[in-house]
Amino acid sequence: MNNSDGAASKAGDAVLPASISSGVRPLETLFDRLFRLVCTSFAVLTLVLIAYILFQIGFKALPAVREFGVGFLTSTKWDANTGEFGVLPEIWGTFYSASIALLIGGSFGIAIAIFLTEDFLPPRIEWVFKNIIELLAAIPSVVYGLWGIFVVIPMLRPLAGWLHDYFGWIPLFGTSLSGPGMLPASLVLAIMILPTVSALSRDALKAVPQRLKDAALGLGATRWETILKVILPTAARGLFGAIVLGFGRALGETMALAMLVGNSNQLSISLFSPANTLAALLANNFPEAGAQEEPVLLYAALVLMAMTLGVNILGAIILERSTTRLSGGK
């Protein structure tokens, strides 16, 4: 027995590749260290860049912060001639449009993710649909804006007129859609965030262990019972993270909203009334801003950056915790 074991051991040693038997080469170790150094450097540079951008915007916005303070966030008047500035309507419009877009785009995004991950389609057709949805993210924002002006607004105008005539007493339909407004902007924005929500939701659903699905089906659950009662609850944190990141994407959108929202400095919950957002305010006012208005606009940019950074950081944390939980970590 000992002789045979020794022979087997020698035979096993004989077939080992030279790269394995000789251990890690010095060149590989050097490459690994250089790669780690480059990745660490880029990560640090990213943080430095973000800090530098925040510092530059904050420093240039400091005069407006000192002059207007917190009242800038609660005032509703924007008049450069009288020196009165407030961004409450823009903050409201930013959150309102992003929320409507998230309600529509988030629902469709999760539904598409379920459709593409639970074997409802043959693999080739599933691949085609997945790439078509991802290509939506490659369309320029200004093209979405033009499409909204020439297609979405004319398409919505008859429906908006009917809702206003018969249900105008409801605040949501209190005005008629004569041109750009909140609903067209939100619908286009929903399409723009659809690829983000769909892609992240697919990753969350794919991370659900197959054994959970098999166990549910083995216990007699139907396909939809498995999806609704096992898969979605298990992936809930990942899906919520996808929604939060989609919300952050919607908050920072500029050109399409600047073209479709109406750029009206007013507070309204009507879906058809014109409104404004922080990003649209910056895009429309910066080209003609004077020395007095520039610090104020940078103050608004600082507010928008704080909102989007906060939402995206929250979404990233939720996604990370969800991935750790599904993989068995603590």
Secondary structure, DSSP 8 states (H G I E B T S, - for coil): -HHHHHHHHHHHHHTS-HHHHT-S-HHHHHHHHHHHHHHHHHHHHHHHHHHHHHHHHHHHHHHHHHHHTTHHHH----BTTTTB---HHHHHHHHHHHHHHHHHHHHHHHHHHHHHHTT-S-HHHHHHHHHHHHHGGGS-HHHHHHHIIIIIHHHHHHHHHHHHHHHTTSGGGSS--SSS-HHHHHHHHHHHHHHHHHHHHHHHHHTS-HHHHHHHHHTT--HHHHIIIIIHHHTHHHHHHHHHHHHHHHHT--HHHHHHSB--------SSS-B--HHHHHHHHGGG--TTHHHHHHHHHHHHHHHHHHHHHHHHHHHHHHHHHHTT--
